[in-house]
Amino acid sequence: MRLLLEIDGVRKEFITPRTNTTALAKVYMTVAGGEFICLVGPSGCGKTTLLRLIAGLELPTAGTVSILGKKVLGPSRQCGMVFQEPRLFPWLTVADNIGVGVKGRLSASDLQQAVDYQLELIGLTDFAQVYPHELSGGMAQRVAIARALAIDPELLLLDEPFSALDALTRRRMQDEILQLWRATGKTMIMVTHDIDEAINLGQRVLVFSPSPGRITHVFDVEKEKRVEIKREIMSCLTL
């Protein structure tokens, strides 16, 4: 598999007149195309900061983030990002929310085709013309995922996308994101505090230390070893 993402010695500090906080310290990480990676660790250990660095929303204090061999210097269409809340535009329909990132880059017919494809992919074709306030939490998050996928990114970044959902909806969304991953072949990196979720979704689970965050353990997930892996991850997080 091709090397898609390389993080080389990344350090991130947040400096204000009164404080100097190190969020990440010497992070090294590689991701191959088509992988599904889950990041777990204590609150405040820099997992979301790492996603923002990959997306180009923040720049590292030291070290480099590279996608397909090119240094990340700012936001680009190589990355789509899904947040904890859907962040849909309330005045736009589901279809318009999905197409907002590519509107102006595609012809009207190509835009419609791209939106229709995403609607079918997430199973919301019949909801194309409804507004966000008419959707359930799970449906709204599916629209947010479709919006991120509509720009055809190399990498989909998911920052605890199911944390606000009830248990049943969350489980259903886990199944759906796996189906999307298999259907699209996209590389996905997901932050979660749920160890079971990480093991069920990820091919690899990367465990972060408390702040300043760094990757301390990497687990290759095999179905027959999931109970053992969960025990080991919990042990890492309680040290």
ChimeraX commands (.cxc) that place a marker at each C-alpha (Angstrom):
marker #1 position 0.00,0.00,0.00 radius 0.5
marker #1 position 1.18,3.55,-0.73 radius 0.5
marker #1 position 2.28,5.81,2.09 radius 0.5
marker #1 position -0.40,8.48,2.43 radius 0.5
marker #1 position 0.42,10.31,5.65 radius 0.5
marker #1 position 3.69,10.83,7.48 radius 0.5
marker #1 position 4.03,12.70,10.77 radius 0.5
marker #1 position 7.68,13.24,11.61 radius 0.5
marker #1 position 8.66,14.48,15.07 radius 0.5
marker #1 position 5.70,16.82,15.40 radius 0.5
marker #1 position 5.56,19.10,18.41 radius 0.5
marker #1 position 2.78,21.61,19.03 radius 0.5
marker #1 position 2.86,24.43,21.56 radius 0.5
marker #1 position 0.16,26.99,22.28 radius 0.5
marker #1 position 1.75,30.22,23.44 radius 0.5
marker #1 position -0.09,33.13,25.04 radius 0.5
marker #1 position 1.26,36.11,27.00 radius 0.5
marker #1 position 0.66,34.19,30.24 radius 0.5
marker #1 position 1.09,30.52,29.38 radius 0.5
marker #1 position 3.07,28.17,27.22 radius 0.5
marker #1 position 1.29,24.82,26.81 radius 0.5
marker #1 position 2.79,21.86,24.98 radius 0.5
marker #1 position -0.06,19.85,23.48 radius 0.5
marker #1 position 2.02,17.35,21.50 radius 0.5
marker #1 position 5.60,16.22,21.99 radius 0.5
marker #1 position 7.57,14.33,19.35 radius 0.5
marker #1 position 4.77,12.51,17.54 radius 0.5
marker #1 position 5.78,10.03,14.84 radius 0.5
marker #1 position 3.16,8.28,12.74 radius 0.5
marker #1 position 2.67,6.81,9.26 radius 0.5
marker #1 position -0.61,5.83,7.61 radius 0.5
marker #1 position -1.00,3.84,4.41 radius 0.5
marker #1 position -3.71,4.54,1.87 radius 0.5
marker #1 position -6.99,2.82,2.71 radius 0.5
marker #1 position -6.26,2.28,6.41 radius 0.5
marker #1 position -8.73,2.92,9.23 radius 0.5
marker #1 position -6.83,4.25,12.27 radius 0.5
marker #1 position -8.31,5.04,15.70 radius 0.5
marker #1 position -6.67,7.34,18.24 radius 0.5
marker #1 position -7.40,6.93,21.95 radius 0.5
marker #1 position -6.01,8.60,25.04 radius 0.5
marker #1 position -6.87,10.75,28.06 radius 0.5
marker #1 position -8.80,14.00,27.61 radius 0.5
marker #1 position -6.53,16.88,26.71 radius 0.5
marker #1 position -3.71,14.69,25.36 radius 0.5
marker #1 position -3.67,16.34,21.93 radius 0.5
marker #1 position -5.66,13.90,19.78 radius 0.5
marker #1 position -7.87,16.61,18.30 radius 0.5
marker #1 position -4.86,18.89,17.94 radius 0.5
marker #1 position -3.20,16.19,15.84 radius 0.5
marker #1 position -6.24,15.98,13.56 radius 0.5
marker #1 position -6.16,19.76,13.13 radius 0.5
marker #1 position -2.46,19.58,12.22 radius 0.5
marker #1 position -3.16,16.90,9.63 radius 0.5
marker #1 position -6.00,18.99,8.19 radius 0.5
marker #1 position -3.79,22.07,8.04 radius 0.5
marker #1 position -6.01,24.01,10.44 radius 0.5
marker #1 position -2.99,24.38,12.74 radius 0.5
marker #1 position 0.73,24.33,11.95 radius 0.5
marker #1 position 3.25,22.38,14.05 radius 0.5
marker #1 position 5.74,24.21,16.24 radius 0.5
marker #1 position 8.35,21.67,15.13 radius 0.5
marker #1 position 8.39,18.64,12.85 radius 0.5
marker #1 position 6.43,18.04,9.67 radius 0.5
marker #1 position 3.11,16.65,8.49 radius 0.5
marker #1 position 3.17,15.33,4.92 radius 0.5
marker #1 position 0.40,13.95,2.72 radius 0.5
marker #1 position 1.53,12.03,-0.36 radius 0.5
marker #1 position 5.04,13.35,0.21 radius 0.5
marker #1 position 4.04,17.03,0.30 radius 0.5
marker #1 position 4.31,19.10,3.45 radius 0.5
marker #1 position 0.98,20.32,4.83 radius 0.5
marker #1 position 1.07,24.12,4.99 radius 0.5
marker #1 position -2.64,24.87,5.33 radius 0.5
marker #1 position -6.14,23.52,4.67 radius 0.5
marker #1 position -6.69,21.65,1.41 radius 0.5
marker #1 position -9.19,19.36,-0.25 radius 0.5
marker #1 position -6.94,16.42,0.53 radius 0.5
marker #1 position -8.61,16.23,3.95 radius 0.5
marker #1 position -12.26,16.14,4.92 radius 0.5
marker #1 position -13.09,16.64,8.59 radius 0.5
marker #1 position -16.10,15.59,10.65 radius 0.5
marker #1 position -16.54,17.14,14.10 radius 0.5
marker #1 position -18.31,16.05,17.29 radius 0.5
marker #1 position -21.41,17.96,16.20 radius 0.5
marker #1 position -22.71,18.03,12.60 radius 0.5
marker #1 position -22.21,21.78,12.04 radius 0.5
marker #1 position -24.76,21.84,9.22 radius 0.5
marker #1 position -26.00,25.14,7.79 radius 0.5
marker #1 position -29.56,25.42,9.14 radius 0.5
marker #1 position -30.79,27.47,6.18 radius 0.5
marker #1 position -29.67,24.85,3.61 radius 0.5
marker #1 position -31.38,21.59,2.71 radius 0.5
marker #1 position -29.65,18.26,3.19 radius 0.5
marker #1 position -28.68,18.20,-0.50 radius 0.5
marker #1 position -27.32,21.75,-0.40 radius 0.5
marker #1 position -25.35,21.03,2.77 radius 0.5
marker #1 position -23.70,18.04,1.12 radius 0.5
marker #1 position -22.81,20.02,-1.99 radius 0.5
marker #1 position -21.63,23.21,-0.32 radius 0.5
marker #1 position -17.95,22.24,-0.46 radius 0.5
marker #1 position -17.92,21.56,-4.20 radius 0.5
marker #1 position -20.43,24.13,-5.41 radius 0.5
marker #1 position -18.72,26.42,-7.90 radius 0.5
marker #1 position -16.13,23.80,-8.83 radius 0.5
marker #1 position -18.57,21.53,-10.66 radius 0.5
marker #1 position -21.14,22.08,-13.34 radius 0.5
marker #1 position -24.77,21.96,-12.23 radius 0.5
marker #1 position -25.21,18.44,-13.60 radius 0.5
marker #1 position -21.96,17.15,-12.07 radius 0.5
marker #1 position -22.86,18.74,-8.73 radius 0.5
marker #1 position -26.26,17.05,-8.76 radius 0.5
marker #1 position -24.63,13.72,-9.61 radius 0.5
marker #1 position -22.08,14.08,-6.80 radius 0.5
marker #1 position -24.78,14.97,-4.26 radius 0.5
marker #1 position -27.06,12.16,-5.41 radius 0.5
marker #1 position -24.19,9.69,-5.03 radius 0.5
marker #1 position -23.52,10.80,-1.45 radius 0.5
marker #1 position -27.22,10.72,-0.57 radius 0.5
marker #1 position -27.44,7.15,-1.81 radius 0.5
marker #1 position -24.24,6.24,0.02 radius 0.5
marker #1 position -25.64,7.42,3.38 radius 0.5
marker #1 position -29.17,6.19,2.71 radius 0.5
marker #1 position -30.87,9.60,2.80 radius 0.5
marker #1 position -32.04,10.01,-0.80 radius 0.5
marker #1 position -35.62,10.61,0.39 radius 0.5
marker #1 position -34.45,13.42,2.70 radius 0.5
marker #1 position -32.63,15.53,0.10 radius 0.5
marker #1 position -34.94,18.52,0.46 radius 0.5
marker #1 position -35.46,18.57,4.21 radius 0.5
marker #1 position -33.67,20.93,6.59 radius 0.5
marker #1 position -31.29,20.06,9.45 radius 0.5
marker #1 position -33.84,20.74,12.19 radius 0.5
marker #1 position -36.00,17.96,10.73 radius 0.5
marker #1 position -33.26,15.33,11.10 radius 0.5
marker #1 position -32.39,13.04,13.99 radius 0.5
marker #1 position -28.91,13.31,15.49 radius 0.5
marker #1 position -27.68,10.25,13.62 radius 0.5
marker #1 position -29.09,11.47,10.31 radius 0.5
marker #1 position -27.50,14.89,10.75 radius 0.5
marker #1 position -24.11,13.30,11.41 radius 0.5
marker #1 position -24.48,11.16,8.29 radius 0.5
marker #1 position -25.03,14.35,6.31 radius 0.5
marker #1 position -21.88,15.84,7.86 radius 0.5
marker #1 position -19.92,12.76,6.81 radius 0.5
marker #1 position -21.35,12.92,3.29 radius 0.5
marker #1 position -20.41,16.61,3.05 radius 0.5
marker #1 position -16.82,15.75,3.97 radius 0.5
marker #1 position -16.72,12.89,1.46 radius 0.5
marker #1 position -18.24,15.01,-1.32 radius 0.5
marker #1 position -14.97,16.90,-1.82 radius 0.5
marker #1 position -13.35,13.50,-2.58 radius 0.5
marker #1 position -10.56,13.82,-0.01 radius 0.5
marker #1 position -7.59,11.51,0.29 radius 0.5
marker #1 position -8.14,11.38,4.04 radius 0.5
marker #1 position -11.26,11.58,6.21 radius 0.5
marker #1 position -10.65,12.85,9.75 radius 0.5
marker #1 position -13.31,12.11,12.37 radius 0.5
marker #1 position -13.18,13.86,15.75 radius 0.5
marker #1 position -15.41,11.84,18.10 radius 0.5
marker #1 position -18.25,12.02,15.55 radius 0.5
marker #1 position -20.62,9.79,17.54 radius 0.5
marker #1 position -19.99,11.06,21.07 radius 0.5
marker #1 position -23.26,13.02,21.29 radius 0.5
marker #1 position -25.45,10.14,20.10 radius 0.5
marker #1 position -27.40,7.67,22.22 radius 0.5
marker #1 position -26.02,4.14,22.53 radius 0.5
marker #1 position -28.25,2.50,19.91 radius 0.5
marker #1 position -27.71,5.25,17.34 radius 0.5
marker #1 position -24.00,5.22,18.05 radius 0.5
marker #1 position -23.77,1.50,17.37 radius 0.5
marker #1 position -25.69,1.88,14.13 radius 0.5
marker #1 position -23.42,4.73,13.05 radius 0.5
marker #1 position -20.36,2.62,13.77 radius 0.5
marker #1 position -21.70,-0.02,11.39 radius 0.5
marker #1 position -22.47,2.64,8.80 radius 0.5
marker #1 position -19.03,4.26,8.92 radius 0.5
marker #1 position -17.48,0.82,8.37 radius 0.5
marker #1 position -19.74,0.31,5.36 radius 0.5
marker #1 position -18.74,3.72,4.01 radius 0.5
marker #1 position -15.06,2.93,4.53 radius 0.5
marker #1 position -15.39,-0.33,2.61 radius 0.5
marker #1 position -17.49,1.25,-0.14 radius 0.5
marker #1 position -15.24,4.27,-0.72 radius 0.5
marker #1 position -11.80,2.91,0.11 radius 0.5
marker #1 position -11.00,6.19,1.85 radius 0.5
marker #1 position -8.31,6.45,4.48 radius 0.5
marker #1 position -9.90,7.32,7.83 radius 0.5
marker #1 position -8.45,8.52,11.12 radius 0.5
marker #1 position -10.87,8.71,14.03 radius 0.5
marker #1 position -10.51,10.09,17.54 radius 0.5
marker #1 position -12.58,8.33,20.19 radius 0.5
marker #1 position -12.68,7.88,23.96 radius 0.5
marker #1 position -14.54,4.59,23.54 radius 0.5
marker #1 position -12.08,1.68,23.53 radius 0.5
marker #1 position -14.70,-0.76,22.21 radius 0.5
marker #1 position -15.44,1.63,19.36 radius 0.5
marker #1 position -11.74,1.93,18.54 radius 0.5
marker #1 position -11.29,-1.84,18.46 radius 0.5
marker #1 position -14.46,-2.45,16.43 radius 0.5
marker #1 position -13.60,0.15,13.79 radius 0.5
marker #1 position -9.85,0.50,13.61 radius 0.5
marker #1 position -7.34,-1.69,11.86 radius 0.5
marker #1 position -4.80,-0.11,14.18 radius 0.5
marker #1 position -5.36,1.64,17.50 radius 0.5
marker #1 position -2.82,4.28,18.56 radius 0.5
marker #1 position -2.68,5.09,22.28 radius 0.5
marker #1 position -1.61,8.55,23.45 radius 0.5
marker #1 position 0.07,9.50,26.72 radius 0.5
marker #1 position -1.33,12.26,28.95 radius 0.5
marker #1 position -0.40,15.81,27.93 radius 0.5
marker #1 position 1.95,16.56,26.34 radius 0.5
marker #1 position 0.68,13.87,24.02 radius 0.5
marker #1 position 2.81,11.33,22.25 radius 0.5
marker #1 position 2.04,7.90,20.84 radius 0.5
marker #1 position 3.09,5.29,23.39 radius 0.5
marker #1 position 1.53,2.11,22.02 radius 0.5
marker #1 position 0.25,0.83,18.66 radius 0.5
marker #1 position -2.10,-2.15,18.48 radius 0.5
marker #1 position -2.88,-4.08,15.29 radius 0.5
marker #1 position -6.45,-5.21,15.72 radius 0.5
marker #1 position -7.32,-8.82,14.99 radius 0.5
marker #1 position -10.86,-10.01,15.65 radius 0.5
marker #1 position -9.83,-13.02,17.66 radius 0.5
marker #1 position -7.66,-10.91,19.95 radius 0.5
marker #1 position -10.06,-8.03,20.65 radius 0.5
marker #1 position -10.68,-8.90,24.30 radius 0.5
marker #1 position -6.95,-9.13,24.94 radius 0.5
marker #1 position -6.28,-5.88,23.06 radius 0.5
marker #1 position -8.97,-4.05,25.05 radius 0.5
marker #1 position -7.38,-5.23,28.28 radius 0.5
marker #1 position -3.95,-4.04,27.14 radius 0.5
marker #1 position -5.24,-0.62,26.01 radius 0.5
marker #1 position -7.03,-0.09,29.33 radius 0.5
marker #1 position -3.81,-1.02,31.10 radius 0.5
marker #1 position -1.92,1.60,29.04 radius 0.5
marker #1 position -4.44,4.29,29.91 radius 0.5
marker #1 position -4.39,3.58,33.65 radius 0.5
marker #1 position -0.63,3.63,34.10 radius 0.5
marker link #1:1,2 radius 0.2
marker link #1:2,3 radius 0.2
marker link #1:3,4 radius 0.2
marker link #1:4,5 radius 0.2
marker link #1:5,6 radius 0.2
marker link #1:6,7 radius 0.2
marker link #1:7,8 radius 0.2
marker link #1:8,9 radius 0.2
marker link #1:9,10 radius 0.2
marker link #1:10,11 radius 0.2
marker link #1:11,12 radius 0.2
marker link #1:12,13 radius 0.2
marker link #1:13,14 radius 0.2
marker link #1:14,15 radius 0.2
marker link #1:15,16 radius 0.2
marker link #1:16,17 radius 0.2
marker link #1:17,18 radius 0.2
marker link #1:18,19 radius 0.2
marker link #1:19,20 radius 0.2
marker link #1:20,21 radius 0.2
marker link #1:21,22 radius 0.2
marker link #1:22,23 radius 0.2
marker link #1:23,24 radius 0.2
marker link #1:24,25 radius 0.2
marker link #1:25,26 radius 0.2
marker link #1:26,27 radius 0.2
marker link #1:27,28 radius 0.2
marker link #1:28,29 radius 0.2
marker link #1:29,30 radius 0.2
marker link #1:30,31 radius 0.2
marker link #1:31,32 radius 0.2
marker link #1:32,33 radius 0.2
marker link #1:33,34 radius 0.2
marker link #1:34,35 radius 0.2
marker link #1:35,36 radius 0.2
marker link #1:36,37 radius 0.2
marker link #1:37,38 radius 0.2
marker link #1:38,39 radius 0.2
marker link #1:39,40 radius 0.2
marker link #1:40,41 radius 0.2
marker link #1:41,42 radius 0.2
marker link #1:42,43 radius 0.2
marker link #1:43,44 radius 0.2
marker link #1:44,45 radius 0.2
marker link #1:45,46 radius 0.2
marker link #1:46,47 radius 0.2
marker link #1:47,48 radius 0.2
marker link #1:48,49 radius 0.2
marker link #1:49,50 radius 0.2
marker link #1:50,51 radius 0.2
marker link #1:51,52 radius 0.2
marker link #1:52,53 radius 0.2
marker link #1:53,54 radius 0.2
marker link #1:54,55 radius 0.2
marker link #1:55,56 radius 0.2
marker link #1:56,57 radius 0.2
marker link #1:57,58 radius 0.2
marker link #1:58,59 radius 0.2
marker link #1:59,60 radius 0.2
marker link #1:60,61 radius 0.2
marker link #1:61,62 radius 0.2
marker link #1:62,63 radius 0.2
marker link #1:63,64 radius 0.2
marker link #1:64,65 radius 0.2
marker link #1:65,66 radius 0.2
marker link #1:66,67 radius 0.2
marker link #1:67,68 radius 0.2
marker link #1:68,69 radius 0.2
marker link #1:69,70 radius 0.2
marker link #1:70,71 radius 0.2
marker link #1:71,72 radius 0.2
marker link #1:72,73 radius 0.2
marker link #1:73,74 radius 0.2
marker link #1:74,75 radius 0.2
marker link #1:75,76 radius 0.2
marker link #1:76,77 radius 0.2
marker link #1:77,78 radius 0.2
marker link #1:78,79 radius 0.2
marker link #1:79,80 radius 0.2
marker link #1:80,81 radius 0.2
marker link #1:81,82 radius 0.2
marker link #1:82,83 radius 0.2
marker link #1:83,84 radius 0.2
marker link #1:84,85 radius 0.2
marker link #1:85,86 radius 0.2
marker link #1:86,87 radius 0.2
marker link #1:87,88 radius 0.2
marker link #1:88,89 radius 0.2
marker link #1:89,90 radius 0.2
marker link #1:90,91 radius 0.2
marker link #1:91,92 radius 0.2
marker link #1:92,93 radius 0.2
marker link #1:93,94 radius 0.2
marker link #1:94,95 radius 0.2
marker link #1:95,96 radius 0.2
marker link #1:96,97 radius 0.2
marker link #1:97,98 radius 0.2
marker link #1:98,99 radius 0.2
marker link #1:99,100 radius 0.2
marker link #1:100,101 radius 0.2
marker link #1:101,102 radius 0.2
marker link #1:102,103 radius 0.2
marker link #1:103,104 radius 0.2
marker link #1:104,105 radius 0.2
marker link #1:105,106 radius 0.2
marker link #1:106,107 radius 0.2
marker link #1:107,108 radius 0.2
marker link #1:108,109 radius 0.2
marker link #1:109,110 radius 0.2
marker link #1:110,111 radius 0.2
marker link #1:111,112 radius 0.2
marker link #1:112,113 radius 0.2
marker link #1:113,114 radius 0.2
marker link #1:114,115 radius 0.2
marker link #1:115,116 radius 0.2
marker link #1:116,117 radius 0.2
marker link #1:117,118 radius 0.2
marker link #1:118,119 radius 0.2
marker link #1:119,120 radius 0.2
marker link #1:120,121 radius 0.2
marker link #1:121,122 radius 0.2
marker link #1:122,123 radius 0.2
marker link #1:123,124 radius 0.2
marker link #1:124,125 radius 0.2
marker link #1:125,126 radius 0.2
marker link #1:126,127 radius 0.2
marker link #1:127,128 radius 0.2
marker link #1:128,129 radius 0.2
marker link #1:129,130 radius 0.2
marker link #1:130,131 radius 0.2
marker link #1:131,132 radius 0.2
marker link #1:132,133 radius 0.2
marker link #1:133,134 radius 0.2
marker link #1:134,135 radius 0.2
marker link #1:135,136 radius 0.2
marker link #1:136,137 radius 0.2
marker link #1:137,138 radius 0.2
marker link #1:138,139 radius 0.2
marker link #1:139,140 radius 0.2
marker link #1:140,141 radius 0.2
marker link #1:141,142 radius 0.2
marker link #1:142,143 radius 0.2
marker link #1:143,144 radius 0.2
marker link #1:144,145 radius 0.2
marker link #1:145,146 radius 0.2
marker link #1:146,147 radius 0.2
marker link #1:147,148 radius 0.2
marker link #1:148,149 radius 0.2
marker link #1:149,150 radius 0.2
marker link #1:150,151 radius 0.2
marker link #1:151,152 radius 0.2
marker link #1:152,153 radius 0.2
marker link #1:153,154 radius 0.2
marker link #1:154,155 radius 0.2
marker link #1:155,156 radius 0.2
marker link #1:156,157 radius 0.2
marker link #1:157,158 radius 0.2
marker link #1:158,159 radius 0.2
marker link #1:159,160 radius 0.2
marker link #1:160,161 radius 0.2
marker link #1:161,162 radius 0.2
marker link #1:162,163 radius 0.2
marker link #1:163,164 radius 0.2
marker link #1:164,165 radius 0.2
marker link #1:165,166 radius 0.2
marker link #1:166,167 radius 0.2
marker link #1:167,168 radius 0.2
marker link #1:168,169 radius 0.2
marker link #1:169,170 radius 0.2
marker link #1:170,171 radius 0.2
marker link #1:171,172 radius 0.2
marker link #1:172,173 radius 0.2
marker link #1:173,174 radius 0.2
marker link #1:174,175 radius 0.2
marker link #1:175,176 radius 0.2
marker link #1:176,177 radius 0.2
marker link #1:177,178 radius 0.2
marker link #1:178,179 radius 0.2
marker link #1:179,180 radius 0.2
marker link #1:180,181 radius 0.2
marker link #1:181,182 radius 0.2
marker link #1:182,183 radius 0.2
marker link #1:183,184 radius 0.2
marker link #1:184,185 radius 0.2
marker link #1:185,186 radius 0.2
marker link #1:186,187 radius 0.2
marker link #1:187,188 radius 0.2
marker link #1:188,189 radius 0.2
marker link #1:189,190 radius 0.2
marker link #1:190,191 radius 0.2
marker link #1:191,192 radius 0.2
marker link #1:192,193 radius 0.2
marker link #1:193,194 radius 0.2
marker link #1:194,195 radius 0.2
marker link #1:195,196 radius 0.2
marker link #1:196,197 radius 0.2
marker link #1:197,198 radius 0.2
marker link #1:198,199 radius 0.2
marker link #1:199,200 radius 0.2
marker link #1:200,201 radius 0.2
marker link #1:201,202 radius 0.2
marker link #1:202,203 radius 0.2
marker link #1:203,204 radius 0.2
marker link #1:204,205 radius 0.2
marker link #1:205,206 radius 0.2
marker link #1:206,207 radius 0.2
marker link #1:207,208 radius 0.2
marker link #1:208,209 radius 0.2
marker link #1:209,210 radius 0.2
marker link #1:210,211 radius 0.2
marker link #1:211,212 radius 0.2
marker link #1:212,213 radius 0.2
marker link #1:213,214 radius 0.2
marker link #1:214,215 radius 0.2
marker link #1:215,216 radius 0.2
marker link #1:216,217 radius 0.2
marker link #1:217,218 radius 0.2
marker link #1:218,219 radius 0.2
marker link #1:219,220 radius 0.2
marker link #1:220,221 radius 0.2
marker link #1:221,222 radius 0.2
marker link #1:222,223 radius 0.2
marker link #1:223,224 radius 0.2
marker link #1:224,225 radius 0.2
marker link #1:225,226 radius 0.2
marker link #1:226,227 radius 0.2
marker link #1:227,228 radius 0.2
marker link #1:228,229 radius 0.2
marker link #1:229,230 radius 0.2
marker link #1:230,231 radius 0.2
marker link #1:231,232 radius 0.2
marker link #1:232,233 radius 0.2
marker link #1:233,234 radius 0.2
marker link #1:234,235 radius 0.2
marker link #1:235,236 radius 0.2
marker link #1:236,237 radius 0.2
marker link #1:237,238 radius 0.2
marker link #1:238,239 radius 0.2
view
